[in-house]
Amino acid sequence: MPDAPLLRVDGLVTEFRTGAGVVRAVDGVSFEVRPGETVGLVGESGCGKSALALSILRLLPVPQGRISSGKILWKGNDLLGFSPSAIRSVRGKEIAIIFQEPMTSLNPVFTVGSQIEEAIRAHEKVGHREAWARAVELLARVGIADPAARARDYPHQLSGGMRQRVLIAMALSCRPSLLIADEPTTALDVTVQAGILELLLRLQQETGMAVLLITHDMGVVAETARRVLVMYAGQIVEEAPVGGLFERPLHPYTTALLDSIPRVTGRRERLRSIPGSVPDPGDYPVGCRFHPRCPIAEPACRAAVPALETKAEARAARCIKVEVSAA
């Protein structure tokens, strides 16, 4: 089926064992990513975005983390039922991931070219010479000058932006159908961020891969995504096409995120912030999890956790105060 999703996450619950007991970092999350589309996943630090990414690829630390329920369907097959060897054949080859801090993702004692070569040879039956040639070609493709020389450099010899480009090259080495980009520009300065985002968009157009872009930056989402998932305290609280989300957010948390974006007005204005902080996964508030920070909360918001309900075509929000007729 041409319209079938590549990835479908259904009712996913991810738990971590801590000194204070078992906590739910991801709590009943459901969403889809279709071929070739970019889905933005946004929310503050600590809301469960990275735990969700690690869950999809079954990279949770063991035995502290575990998926207690739900499904992760990749091209219709539940990855939770895959053996360790079967999931390794998907991870990197069909679904690739890049993280926000390249220095912790690259091995400091091997050249960047050898690390890309290793990624290629882990999934494809090619020799050293061919894999090395492809590694150099990939470095050129991601915009690294003099790629043959840079391939022989160690990670510490490259700038932060170049290291992130190396990770992108490594992620693309086996032509994945889905790239999960977890805060790929957070550790970089603004001009380098723009270059990395431009690169990702260009590579997506060239390869046709889908992208799940995880970020706390609404500006990044506006530039790249077609559809947006807003996550708060382990749950999806809003889903919308990117245009509709920015034009008329439905959930109060989304509104607060958009209000906190700095604006160029020519006047000195105080930056807006959301009062309070994301609740600890071991101490979620009763009812709507955003109500302690919500400016429009009422007693009913404390009574029960609201469902993520469809409010209009292609839009959903987890809030009892949003009208079903909202556009």
N, C-alpha and C positions, 0 to 999 in steps of 0.2 A: 504493500500500500504506500503510495508516494507521500501521503499526508501523515503517516504513522510517525510518532515521536522516536527520536534516537534514544533518548533517556526519559524514563518516567519514574519518578520517585513517589511512592504511595504510602502515606501514613508512617513515615520513618521516625523511629524513636532511638536515639543514641544516648547511652548512659555512661557515666564515669564513676568509678569507685574512688572515694576520697576519704580522708581521715574523719570527716564529718558525716560520712554515709554515702549513699548512692545519689547522684544528681543527674538530672536530664538536661543535657546541653542542646539536644534537638528533640522537639516534642510534637510528634504527629505532623511532620512536614510532607506536603505533596506538591509536585509541580512537574512540568514537562519541558524538554528542550527538543525542538524540531530541527531537521537537517538544515544546515546553513544559517540558522538564526543566531543572534546574540541576545542572551538573556542576562540582565543585570541583577545581581543579588546584593542589596544594600542594607546597611544597618550599622550601629555603633559597635565599637570593639566590645567583645564579650557577649554578643547576642547569639552566637552559635554558628556563624557563617563558615569559619574554618573547620569546625567540627563536622559540619555537613559535607564539606569538600572531602575531608579525610574518610568519612563514612562511605561516600560514593565509590571510592577506590579501595576501600577496605584497608586503609593505612592507619587505623586507630592503634594507639599503643596497647599492648597486651601485657598483663591481664586487666589493666585499669579501665580501658574503654571497651564497650561492646554495643552492638546493635541488638536491642531487645525485641523489636517488632517492626513490621513494615516490609516493603518490597523496594528493590532497586532494579528496575527492568531496563536492560540494555538491548535494544533491537528485539524486544519481546521476551528476553531471557532474564530470569532473576539472578543477579550477580551474587546474592546471598547464598545461593545453592551451589556456587562454583567451588571446585577444589582449589587449594593454594596454587597449584601449577596452572590451572585454567584461568584464574584471576590474573596471574602474572602475564599470561598471553594477551590479555585485554589491556592491562595497565601499561601505558607507555606506547603501545602499538595502536590501539583503537581509541583509548581515552588517555590523553596526556595532561600533565599538570605543571604549572610553574608557580613558584612561591615568591613572596615579597622580598626576601633577603637572600640574594644569590650566593653570598659568601658561606651561608650555612647549607646551601644545596649543592655546591660544587666541592669536590675533594681537593684540598689544598696541595696534595703531593703528586697530582697527575696533571699533565697539560690539558688545556680545554679541548684540544683536538682529539686526544686519546679518550676523553670522557664522552664526546659525541660519537666517536667510533664505537665505543663499548655499547652505547645505547642502540646503535644500528645493528651490531652483531648479536645482541641479545635477542632480537626478534627476526632477523633475516639471515639466511645462509649466504653470506658474502665473505670474501677474504679481506685481509688487512689492507691491501692496496686499494681495493674498491671502496671499502668503508672509509678509509682516510680521505680519499678523493671526494667522497660525498660530504664528509665533515667540513672540508675546506669550502666546498660549493655552498653548503648551508651557511657558513659564516659570511660568505659574500652576499648571500641572499638576504640576510638580516642586517646588512649595511655596515659590516665591519671592514674597514680598509685594510689592504694587504693581508687577506685572510690566510694565505699560506704561511706567513710569518707568525701571525697572531695565534694560529692553531698550535704552535709550539710554546706558547706562553703559559705560565701558571696563573691561576685565578688572581693572586695578589698583584700581578703585574698589569692588570686591566682596571679601568675605571668602573664605577658602579653601573653606569649605563651599558658599558660593553659587556660586563658580566651578565646583566639581565638579557642582553641580546644573545649571549651564548646559551642561556637557559632556554630561550625561545627556539634557537636553532636545534637544541637537543630535543625539545618537545615535539618539534616538527619532523624530526629525523625519520620517523616511520609513518609519516602521512596520516595522522590520526583523524578520525571523524569528528571528535569533540575535544576541545581544549578548555581545561578549567584553569582560569587565571586568578589566583588568590592574591589580591592586593599587589598586582605586578609593578605598580609605580610608586608605592608608598615611601620607600627608602630613597627615592631619587629626587633631585631638584626639579623645579617646575619645567624648565626648558627640556630637560632630558625626559621627563614624564610625557610631554607632548610628542616627542619623537618615538617613544616606545608605543604609545597608543596608536599613532599613525602607522607604525610598522605592523601592529597586530591587525588593524583594519585592512591594510593592503594585503597581508598574507591570507587573511580570511577570504577576501575577494578572489585571490589567485587560486586557493586550494578548495574553496567551498565548504570548509569545516565549520561546525557550529562552535560557539564560544559561550561558556558560562563565566561571566566576569564578576568576581566578588570584590566589593569595594565599600568603603564608608563615604566615598566622595560622590555626591550627587552630580557634580559637574562632569565627572568622568562618565557617568551613566548617560547623561544628556548627549554626550558626544558620540557614544558608541552603541548603546543598546537599542533594541527594537521593542523589547518587553521587559518589565521590571518587577522583581519580587522584593518586597520590603520585609525584613526580618527583625523581630524584637523578642528578646527573652525566650529564644528557642522556637518561636512560632512565626509562620508567615502571617503578617497582619494586613497586607495589601498586595494585590496583583493587578497590573494595568499595562496597556501600551504606553510607551514612554511619553508620547505627546499628551495623552490624557492625564497621566500622572502629574506632569509639570503644570498643565493648564488648570486642572481641578483635582487636587489630591482628596481622597475620601477619608482616610484614617487620620486622626489627630497627630499621630506620631510622624506620618509622612509630611503633614503640614509643618510640623516643628522642624524636621530635617531640612525642608526647603527654605524655611524662614531663617535658618542658621547659615545659609550660603552667603558669603561676603558679596556685596554689590558695589559697583563703581558708580557713585552718584555725584562726585565732585564735592561732597560735603563730608566732614568728619562725623561718622556715626558709630555708635557703640555696637559691637558685634553681638548678635542675639545668640543665646545658647538655650539648651533644654535643661531646666532645673533638675537636680537629682542625678542619678546614674542608673545604668542598666542593673536590674536586681541580680543578686547572686543566684546561680542555678539551684543551689540548695535551699533557697529561701524566696521562692516566687510568691508574690502577693496573691491573695484569694481573689477570684473574679478576673476581670480584665487586668492583664499584667502591666499595662501602661497607666492604669488609673491613678497611682500615686503621683505621677508627673503630668497628668493630663489637665489642661485648663478648662475642659468642659465636662469633667467627670461628675457623675451624680450617684446617689446611693445604689441604684440598680447596677451600676458598673462593678460594684464590689460583691455582687451576689453570686455570679457564675461566670465561667470562662465563655465569652461569646464565640460562636462558630464563625469560620471564614465563609461568608455567604456571597453568592453572586449578586451584585448590586445593579449591574447593567451589562450590556454585551461586552465580553472579554474583560470584565472588571470584577474584582471581589475585594471585600474588606471585612475585617474582624472587629466590628464596632456596632453596638446596639443603637447608636445615635445617628447612623448613616441611613438615609432613606433609600429604600429599594429602587425608587425611581431616579436616583442620582445619575447624572450623565457622565 
